[in-house]
Amino acid sequence: MRLINLVCIIVLLNIKANCQYEIFEGKLGQSSIQLTLCMSSDGYCDPSCVYMYDRYRTPIELVSILKGDTMLFFENYDWYKGAFSAVISIPNWNDNRNNVILNGSWKDYKTKSLLKVTLNKKYEFNKNEENEIISNKELLQIASTKEDYFKIVISKKERDNSPHVNAIRVYDKKTGNCKQEIKYKGEIESRLFDDISVNSDSSFLFGRFDYNGGHRYGKVYKKGSSNGIYIYIRDFKE
């Protein structure tokens, strides 16, 4: 188990160092979905990905594992038991991963129900490409509250080492409309899809984990008592 964990850590660090974000829209059966993944130049996906049904608007974390030449995206994956609730399979991954359209299937673990999946690449960008310019691209976040889900907005100027967060967009789960944009000024670099974590009181922390210092830090936002708009509460570090 320790060897497997070590291999996972090495692969993850390599992906984060050479990260290409790919944002897809498409169909799972008759349902419209959006999926975001982070992929290294050699075809490995970051273990943590995220997708969402447009109808339900609740982000679902996916765990990606390359098995042979098929990329598997597991829902509700248990690393210890190897259990999951459903899986999206994209065959012939090495040949097709750079295509604009990806085709595969979704299978429910319990019912064995099988549905067709078609994904159309909406846009992509390389996190660490020095000459690449990124202008206000959204990344769906895994964490959400009962009422809201979140996307961060990132940009990158030419020759910047990495993109930075410009804003946090709050979307209403009932309507899918953006009901608030929280402008952010700072040098916090995006950490894939978990820049936001939600607390039990529905406040949220926007920040990152400092791998060198071992600290989690950021800013805490909480809804106002009357209008339901998130407001800045305090800085956070632990």
Phi and psi in degrees as GROMACS dihedral restraints (atoms count N, CA, C in turn):
[ dihedral_restraints ]
;  ai    aj    ak    al  type     phi  dphi    fc
    3     4     5     6     1   -65.6    20    10
    4     5     6     7     1   -37.4    20    10
    6     7     8     9     1   -65.3    20    10
    7     8     9    10     1   -42.2    20    10
    9    10    11    12     1   -61.5    20    10
   10    11    12    13     1   -44.1    20    10
   12    13    14    15     1   -62.3    20    10
   13    14    15    16     1   -39.5    20    10
   15    16    17    18     1   -64.8    20    10
   16    17    18    19     1   -43.5    20    10
   18    19    20    21     1   -61.3    20    10
   19    20    21    22     1   -42.7    20    10
   21    22    23    24     1   -60.8    20    10
   22    23    24    25     1   -39.8    20    10
   24    25    26    27     1   -66.6    20    10
   25    26    27    28     1   -43.2    20    10
   27    28    29    30     1   -62.5    20    10
   28    29    30    31     1   -46.1    20    10
   30    31    32    33     1   -61.8    20    10
   31    32    33    34     1   -43.1    20    10
   33    34    35    36     1   -62.5    20    10
   34    35    36    37     1   -43.9    20    10
   36    37    38    39     1   -64.2    20    10
   37    38    39    40     1   -37.5    20    10
   39    40    41    42     1   -65.5    20    10
   40    41    42    43     1   -39.4    20    10
   42    43    44    45     1   -64.9    20    10
   43    44    45    46     1   -45.2    20    10
   45    46    47    48     1   -65.9    20    10
   46    47    48    49     1   -26.4    20    10
   48    49    50    51     1   -79.6    20    10
   49    50    51    52     1   -23.6    20    10
   51    52    53    54     1  -134.0    20    10
   52    53    54    55     1    68.7    20    10
   54    55    56    57     1  -102.8    20    10
   55    56    57    58     1   125.6    20    10
   57    58    59    60     1  -111.9    20    10
   58    59    60    61     1   117.4    20    10
   60    61    62    63     1   -84.4    20    10
   61    62    63    64     1   136.7    20    10
   63    64    65    66     1  -132.3    20    10
   64    65    66    67     1   125.2    20    10
   66    67    68    69     1  -113.5    20    10
   67    68    69    70     1   122.4    20    10
   69    70    71    72     1  -117.2    20    10
   70    71    72    73     1   150.6    20    10
   72    73    74    75     1  -125.9    20    10
   73    74    75    76     1   150.3    20    10
   75    76    77    78     1   178.2    20    10
   76    77    78    79     1  -154.0    20    10
   78    79    80    81     1  -127.3    20    10
   79    80    81    82     1   138.1    20    10
   81    82    83    84     1  -118.6    20    10
   82    83    84    85     1   102.8    20    10
   84    85    86    87     1    64.3    20    10
   85    86    87    88     1  -124.4    20    10
   87    88    89    90     1   -96.6    20    10
   88    89    90    91     1    -0.8    20    10
   90    91    92    93     1   -92.7    20    10
   91    92    93    94     1   136.8    20    10
   93    94    95    96     1   -80.8    20    10
   94    95    96    97     1   137.2    20    10
   96    97    98    99     1  -136.1    20    10
   97    98    99   100     1   165.1    20    10
   99   100   101   102     1  -132.3    20    10
  100   101   102   103     1   141.1    20    10
  102   103   104   105     1  -136.3    20    10
  103   104   105   106     1   137.3    20    10
  105   106   107   108     1  -126.5    20    10
  106   107   108   109     1   131.6    20    10
  108   109   110   111     1  -135.5    20    10
  109   110   111   112     1   164.4    20    10
  111   112   113   114     1  -122.8    20    10
  112   113   114   115     1   125.6    20    10
  114   115   116   117     1  -129.3    20    10
  115   116   117   118     1   139.4    20    10
  117   118   119   120     1   -83.6    20    10
  118   119   120   121     1   170.4    20    10
  120   121   122   123     1   -66.5    20    10
  121   122   123   124     1   -21.8    20    10
  123   124   125   126     1   -94.7    20    10
  124   125   126   127     1     9.7    20    10
  126   127   128   129     1    97.8    20    10
  127   128   129   130     1    -2.7    20    10
  129   130   131   132     1   -80.7    20    10
  130   131   132   133     1   136.9    20    10
  132   133   134   135     1   -90.9    20    10
  133   134   135   136     1   147.7    20    10
  135   136   137   138     1   -59.3    20    10
  136   137   138   139     1   139.2    20    10
  138   139   140   141     1   -54.9    20    10
  139   140   141   142     1   -28.0    20    10
  141   142   143   144     1  -104.6    20    10
  142   143   144   145     1   117.3    20    10
  144   145   146   147     1  -126.7    20    10
  145   146   147   148     1   177.9    20    10
  147   148   149   150     1  -148.9    20    10
  148   149   150   151     1   142.1    20    10
  150   151   152   153     1  -142.5    20    10
  151   152   153   154     1   169.8    20    10
  153   154   155   156     1  -155.4    20    10
  154   155   156   157     1   136.5    20    10
  156   157   158   159     1   -76.4    20    10
  157   158   159   160     1   131.1    20    10
  159   160   161   162     1   -62.5    20    10
  160   161   162   163     1   -28.0    20    10
  162   163   164   165     1   -72.4    20    10
  163   164   165   166     1   -40.9    20    10
  165   166   167   168     1   -96.9    20    10
  166   167   168   169     1   -27.8    20    10
  168   169   170   171     1    57.3    20    10
  169   170   171   172     1    40.2    20    10
  171   172   173   174     1  -122.1    20    10
  172   173   174   175     1   114.1    20    10
  174   175   176   177     1   -59.4    20    10
  175   176   177   178     1   141.6    20    10
  177   178   179   180     1  -122.5    20    10
  178   179   180   181     1   124.5    20    10
  180   181   182   183     1   -75.7    20    10
  181   182   183   184     1   138.8    20    10
  183   184   185   186     1  -118.3    20    10
  184   185   186   187     1   145.1    20    10
  186   187   188   189     1  -110.1    20    10
  187   188   189   190     1   122.6    20    10
  189   190   191   192     1   -99.7    20    10
  190   191   192   193     1   135.3    20    10
  192   193   194   195     1  -138.1    20    10
  193   194   195   196     1   127.7    20    10
  195   196   197   198     1   -88.1    20    10
  196   197   198   199     1   116.8    20    10
  198   199   200   201     1  -117.7    20    10
  199   200   201   202     1   108.4    20    10
  201   202   203   204     1    64.1    20    10
  202   203   204   205     1  -119.7    20    10
  204   205   206   207     1  -112.8    20    10
  205   206   207   208     1    21.6    20    10
  207   208   209   210     1  -118.3    20    10
  208   209   210   211     1   126.7    20    10
  210   211   212   213     1   -88.4    20    10
  211   212   213   214     1   126.6    20    10
  213   214   215   216     1  -111.5    20    10
  214   215   216   217     1   131.0    20    10
  216   217   218   219     1  -115.4    20    10
  217   218   219   220     1   110.1    20    10
  219   220   221   222     1   -96.1    20    10
  220   221   222   223     1   135.2    20    10
  222   223   224   225     1   -90.8    20    10
  223   224   225   226     1   139.7    20    10
  225   226   227   228     1    51.0    20    10
  226   227   228   229     1    49.7    20    10
  228   229   230   231     1   -78.6    20    10
  229   230   231   232     1   133.3    20    10
  231   232   233   234     1  -103.8    20    10
  232   233   234   235     1   110.8    20    10
  234   235   236   237     1   -64.1    20    10
  235   236   237   238     1   -31.0    20    10
  237   238   239   240     1   -80.5    20    10
  238   239   240   241     1   -41.3    20    10
  240   241   242   243     1   -94.4    20    10
  241   242   243   244     1   -17.6    20    10
  243   244   245   246     1    72.0    20    10
  244   245   246   247     1    19.0    20    10
  246   247   248   249     1   -92.3    20    10
  247   248   249   250     1   156.2    20    10
  249   250   251   252     1  -159.2    20    10
  250   251   252   253     1   164.7    20    10
  252   253   254   255     1   -96.6    20    10
  253   254   255   256     1   -31.2    20    10
  255   256   257   258     1  -160.3    20    10
  256   257   258   259     1   164.7    20    10
  258   259   260   261     1  -143.8    20    10
  259   260   261   262     1   137.1    20    10
  261   262   263   264     1   -99.8    20    10
  262   263   264   265     1   126.5    20    10
  264   265   266   267     1  -114.7    20    10
  265   266   267   268     1   127.4    20    10
  267   268   269   270     1  -117.2    20    10
  268   269   270   271     1   104.4    20    10
  270   271   272   273     1   -76.7    20    10
  271   272   273   274     1   167.1    20    10
  273   274   275   276     1    50.3    20    10
  274   275   276   277     1    47.0    20    10
  276   277   278   279     1   -61.2    20    10
  277   278   279   280     1   -45.4    20    10
  279   280   281   282     1   -64.2    20    10
  280   281   282   283     1   -31.4    20    10
  282   283   284   285     1   -82.7    20    10
  283   284   285   286     1   -30.2    20    10
  285   286   287   288     1  -109.6    20    10
  286   287   288   289     1    -6.3    20    10
  288   289   290   291     1   -64.2    20    10
  289   290   291   292     1   -22.0    20    10
  291   292   293   294     1   -93.8    20    10
  292   293   294   295     1     1.5    20    10
  294   295   296   297     1   -73.0    20    10
  295   296   297   298     1   155.0    20    10
  297   298   299   300     1   -71.0    20    10
  298   299   300   301     1   -32.1    20    10
  300   301   302   303     1  -116.0    20    10
  301   302   303   304     1   130.7    20    10
  303   304   305   306     1  -116.5    20    10
  304   305   306   307     1   137.8    20    10
  306   307   308   309     1  -120.6    20    10
  307   308   309   310     1   142.3    20    10
  309   310   311   312     1  -167.5    20    10
  310   311   312   313     1  -151.6    20    10
  312   313   314   315     1  -146.0    20    10
  313   314   315   316     1   159.3    20    10
  315   316   317   318     1  -121.5    20    10
  316   317   318   319     1   133.8    20    10
  318   319   320   321     1  -131.8    20    10
  319   320   321   322     1   128.1    20    10
  321   322   323   324     1   -79.3    20    10
  322   323   324   325     1   129.3    20    10
  324   325   326   327     1   -65.3    20    10
  325   326   327   328     1   -41.0    20    10
  327   328   329   330     1   -79.4    20    10
  328   329   330   331     1   -50.2    20    10
  330   331   332   333     1   -86.6    20    10
  331   332   333   334     1   -14.9    20    10
  333   334   335   336     1    65.5    20    10
  334   335   336   337     1    14.0    20    10
  336   337   338   339     1   -61.6    20    10
  337   338   339   340     1   135.9    20    10
  339   340   341   342     1  -122.8    20    10
  340   341   342   343     1   126.1    20    10
  342   343   344   345     1  -128.2    20    10
  343   344   345   346     1   148.4    20    10
  345   346   347   348     1   -76.2    20    10
  346   347   348   349     1   141.6    20    10
  348   349   350   351     1  -121.4    20    10
  349   350   351   352     1   129.1    20    10
  351   352   353   354     1  -128.4    20    10
  352   353   354   355     1   124.8    20    10
  354   355   356   357     1  -119.2    20    10
  355   356   357   358     1   131.8    20    10
  357   358   359   360     1  -113.8    20    10
  358   359   360   361     1   124.3    20    10
  360   361   362   363     1   -70.5    20    10
  361   362   363   364     1   120.6    20    10
  363   364   365   366     1   -83.9    20    10
  364   365   366   367     1   -46.9    20    10
  366   367   368   369     1  -164.6    20    10
  367   368   369   370     1   166.6    20    10
  369   370   371   372     1  -147.3    20    10
  370   371   372   373     1   157.1    20    10
  372   373   374   375     1  -157.9    20    10
  373   374   375   376     1   152.1    20    10
  375   376   377   378     1   -98.3    20    10
  376   377   378   379     1   123.6    20    10
  378   379   380   381     1   -63.3    20    10
  379   380   381   382     1   -32.9    20    10
  381   382   383   384     1  -116.4    20    10
  382   383   384   385     1    13.0    20    10
  384   385   386   387     1   -76.1    20    10
  385   386   387   388     1   117.0    20    10
  387   388   389   390     1   -59.8    20    10
  388   389   390   391     1   -40.7    20    10
  390   391   392   393     1   -91.6    20    10
  391   392   393   394     1    -0.5    20    10
  393   394   395   396     1   -81.2    20    10
  394   395   396   397     1   135.0    20    10
  396   397   398   399     1  -104.6    20    10
  397   398   399   400     1   128.1    20    10
  399   400   401   402     1  -116.3    20    10
  400   401   402   403     1   126.7    20    10
  402   403   404   405     1  -122.0    20    10
  403   404   405   406     1   103.2    20    10
  405   406   407   408     1    51.9    20    10
  406   407   408   409     1    55.3    20    10
  408   409   410   411     1   -92.7    20    10
  409   410   411   412     1   140.9    20    10
  411   412   413   414     1   -94.5    20    10
  412   413   414   415     1   143.1    20    10
  414   415   416   417     1  -126.0    20    10
  415   416   417   418     1   119.2    20    10
  417   418   419   420     1   -65.6    20    10
  418   419   420   421     1   136.6    20    10
  420   421   422   423     1   -97.8    20    10
  421   422   423   424     1   146.9    20    10
  423   424   425   426     1   -68.0    20    10
  424   425   426   427     1   -43.7    20    10
  426   427   428   429     1   -72.5    20    10
  427   428   429   430     1   142.8    20    10
  429   430   431   432     1  -151.2    20    10
  430   431   432   433     1   162.9    20    10
  432   433   434   435     1  -100.9    20    10
  433   434   435   436     1  -177.9    20    10
  435   436   437   438     1   -63.4    20    10
  436   437   438   439     1   -31.9    20    10
  438   439   440   441     1  -105.7    20    10
  439   440   441   442     1   -24.8    20    10
  441   442   443   444     1  -131.1    20    10
  442   443   444   445     1   152.3    20    10
  444   445   446   447     1  -126.3    20    10
  445   446   447   448     1   168.7    20    10
  447   448   449   450     1  -131.6    20    10
  448   449   450   451     1   147.9    20    10
  450   451   452   453     1  -133.3    20    10
  451   452   453   454     1   138.1    20    10
  453   454   455   456     1   -95.1    20    10
  454   455   456   457     1   151.0    20    10
  456   457   458   459     1  -111.7    20    10
  457   458   459   460     1   122.4    20    10
  459   460   461   462     1  -121.3    20    10
  460   461   462   463     1   152.3    20    10
  462   463   464   465     1  -140.8    20    10
  463   464   465   466     1   160.9    20    10
  465   466   467   468     1  -151.3    20    10
  466   467   468   469     1   128.3    20    10
  468   469   470   471     1   -87.4    20    10
  469   470   471   472     1   158.3    20    10
  471   472   473   474     1   -57.7    20    10
  472   473   474   475     1   134.1    20    10
  474   475   476   477     1    76.8    20    10
  475   476   477   478     1     1.2    20    10
  477   478   479   480     1   -67.4    20    10
  478   479   480   481     1   146.5    20    10
  480   481   482   483     1   -68.6    20    10
  481   482   483   484     1   -33.6    20    10
  483   484   485   486     1  -159.8    20    10
  484   485   486   487     1   161.9    20    10
  486   487   488   489     1   -73.6    20    10
  487   488   489   490     1   159.1    20    10
  489   490   491   492     1  -128.1    20    10
  490   491   492   493     1   157.7    20    10
  492   493   494   495     1   -83.5    20    10
  493   494   495   496     1   128.7    20    10
  495   496   497   498     1   -96.8    20    10
  496   497   498   499     1   -33.4    20    10
  498   499   500   501     1  -161.3    20    10
  499   500   501   502     1   163.0    20    10
  501   502   503   504     1  -116.3    20    10
  502   503   504   505     1   123.4    20    10
  504   505   506   507     1  -102.5    20    10
  505   506   507   508     1   129.7    20    10
  507   508   509   510     1  -103.3    20    10
  508   509   510   511     1   121.9    20    10
  510   511   512   513     1  -110.7    20    10
  511   512   513   514     1   140.3    20    10
  513   514   515   516     1   -80.2    20    10
  514   515   516   517     1   126.2    20    10
  516   517   518   519     1   -67.1    20    10
  517   518   519   520     1   -28.0    20    10
  519   520   521   522     1   -72.4    20    10
  520   521   522   523     1   -42.1    20    10
  522   523   524   525     1  -106.9    20    10
  523   524   525   526     1   -23.7    20    10
  525   526   527   528     1    80.0    20    10
  526   527   528   529     1     3.7    20    10
  528   529   530   531     1   -85.2    20    10
  529   530   531   532     1   146.7    20    10
  531   532   533   534     1   -77.1    20    10
  532   533   534   535     1   115.2    20    10
  534   535   536   537     1  -102.4    20    10
  535   536   537   538     1    -7.0    20    10
  537   538   539   540     1  -162.2    20    10
  538   539   540   541     1   140.5    20    10
  540   541   542   543     1  -122.9    20    10
  541   542   543   544     1   117.5    20    10
  543   544   545   546     1   -96.9    20    10
  544   545   546   547     1   110.6    20    10
  546   547   548   549     1   -69.0    20    10
  547   548   549   550     1   140.9    20    10
  549   550   551   552     1  -129.5    20    10
  550   551   552   553     1   130.8    20    10
  552   553   554   555     1  -119.0    20    10
  553   554   555   556     1   116.9    20    10
  555   556   557   558     1   168.6    20    10
  556   557   558   559     1  -179.8    20    10
  558   559   560   561     1  -111.6    20    10
  559   560   561   562     1    32.3    20    10
  561   562   563   564     1   -78.1    20    10
  562   563   564   565     1   123.1    20    10
  564   565   566   567     1   -86.6    20    10
  565   566   567   568     1   141.0    20    10
  567   568   569   570     1   -64.2    20    10
  568   569   570   571     1   137.8    20    10
  570   571   572   573     1  -113.0    20    10
  571   572   573   574     1    57.5    20    10
  573   574   575   576     1    69.8    20    10
  574   575   576   577     1  -124.6    20    10
  576   577   578   579     1  -113.6    20    10
  577   578   579   580     1    10.6    20    10
  579   580   581   582     1  -125.8    20    10
  580   581   582   583     1    40.3    20    10
  582   583   584   585     1   -68.9    20    10
  583   584   585   586     1   -20.8    20    10
  585   586   587   588     1  -113.8    20    10
  586   587   588   589     1   134.0    20    10
  588   589   590   591     1  -127.2    20    10
  589   590   591   592     1   140.9    20    10
  591   592   593   594     1  -103.7    20    10
  592   593   594   595     1   136.9    20    10
  594   595   596   597     1   -94.0    20    10
  595   596   597   598     1   168.6    20    10
  597   598   599   600     1   -63.8    20    10
  598   599   600   601     1   -24.4    20    10
  600   601   602   603     1   -91.5    20    10
  601   602   603   604     1    13.6    20    10
  603   604   605   606     1    70.4    20    10
  604   605   606   607     1     6.4    20    10
  606   607   608   609     1   -74.5    20    10
  607   608   609   610     1   164.0    20    10
  609   610   611   612     1  -137.0    20    10
  610   611   612   613     1   152.7    20    10
  612   613   614   615     1  -107.2    20    10
  613   614   615   616     1   125.7    20    10
  615   616   617   618     1  -105.7    20    10
  616   617   618   619     1   118.6    20    10
  618   619   620   621     1  -177.6    20    10
  619   620   621   622     1  -155.0    20    10
  621   622   623   624     1  -154.7    20    10
  622   623   624   625     1   168.4    20    10
  624   625   626   627     1  -102.0    20    10
  625   626   627   628     1   128.9    20    10
  627   628   629   630     1   -87.2    20    10
  628   629   630   631     1   103.9    20    10
  630   631   632   633     1   -66.5    20    10
  631   632   633   634     1   -28.5    20    10
  633   634   635   636     1   -76.8    20    10
  634   635   636   637     1   -44.9    20    10
  636   637   638   639     1   -91.4    20    10
  637   638   639   640     1   -13.8    20    10
  639   640   641   642     1    76.3    20    10
  640   641   642   643     1    23.1    20    10
  642   643   644   645     1  -114.4    20    10
  643   644   645   646     1   148.8    20    10
  645   646   647   648     1  -103.5    20    10
  646   647   648   649     1   129.4    20    10
  648   649   650   651     1  -143.4    20    10
  649   650   651   652     1   159.8    20    10
  651   652   653   654     1   165.6    20    10
  652   653   654   655     1  -154.4    20    10
  654   655   656   657     1  -125.0    20    10
  655   656   657   658     1   140.4    20    10
  657   658   659   660     1  -101.8    20    10
  658   659   660   661     1   132.8    20    10
  660   661   662   663     1  -123.1    20    10
  661   662   663   664     1   142.2    20    10
  663   664   665   666     1  -138.9    20    10
  664   665   666   667     1   149.1    20    10
  666   667   668   669     1   -67.9    20    10
  667   668   669   670     1   141.2    20    10
  669   670   671   672     1   -68.8    20    10
  670   671   672   673     1   158.5    20    10
  672   673   674   675     1   -71.1    20    10
  673   674   675   676     1   -23.6    20    10
  675   676   677   678     1  -110.0    20    10
  676   677   678   679     1   -49.6    20    10
  678   679   680   681     1   -97.9    20    10
  679   680   681   682     1    -3.4    20    10
  681   682   683   684     1    72.3    20    10
  682   683   684   685     1    11.3    20    10
  684   685   686   687     1   -90.3    20    10
  685   686   687   688     1   137.0    20    10
  687   688   689   690     1   -74.1    20    10
  688   689   690   691     1   138.2    20    10
  690   691   692   693     1  -128.5    20    10
  691   692   693   694     1   152.7    20    10
  693   694   695   696     1   -69.1    20    10
  694   695   696   697     1   132.9    20    10
  696   697   698   699     1  -106.2    20    10
  697   698   699   700     1   -54.9    20    10
  699   700   701   702     1  -166.6    20    10
  700   701   702   703     1   163.6    20    10
  702   703   704   705     1   -78.4    20    10
  703   704   705   706     1   155.2    20    10
  705   706   707   708     1  -136.2    20    10
  706   707   708   709     1   141.7    20    10
  708   709   710   711     1  -156.2    20    10
  709   710   711   712     1   136.6    20    10
